[in-house]
Amino acid sequence: MPQTSLIKAALLLLLGINAAIYAATGRISETLEAFAWFTLLLLFELETRGPAWARRPRITLALDALRLLATTAIVWAATAFIEEGEWLDAANAWLWIGVVLLLELEIRAPDRMARWRHATVAAAILLYTALTAVAAAWWLQGEWLDGYDAVLWIAAFVLLELDLLGRLPGASRPAPKRR
């Protein structure tokens, strides 16, 4: 769907700009987290919708290593936010970790997750509602960049989930990544 591709490209561009802003103005933990999440989002797209060369064994191994590195950076940043007393950043990071875990399960174990469809949908709604509350809290505190960034990420992941799970009009469900 061309509109979806254009929206995805715009979201990726805006999220990349935000990561650069965090690199220029943010704490190390914010910068690392922004680039790690951006990397993870690009990997999701590449592994599920990317060209055939991205599924070659050596490329897959390299992508898995990059995913592990990005995931490690995200968990480190989420822990650092707690140590820094940045409670909204910490809540946001751990909620996103929950979203990604749920998405990974839906993609890699679709038959099992189908049996738990109501619980899965309820968990997703709860996670996204909490993330929206965090974005609103940032805006209420005058942290416009954090609030704006949070809304962009919510939009990007909702679009990603709808696309990956074949819930967009005209979308087809991608095959799970082969191991």
Buried (B, 14 or more C-beta within 10 A) or exposed (E): EEEBEEBBEEBBEBBBEBBBBBBEEBBEBBBBBBBBBBBBBBBBBBBBBBEEEBBEEEBBEEBBEBBEEBBEBBBBBBBBBBEBEBEBBBBBBBBBBBBBEBBEBBBEEEEEBEEBEEEBEEBBEEBBEBBEBBBEBBBEEEBEBBBBBBBBBBBBBEBBBBBBBEEBEEBEEBEEBEE
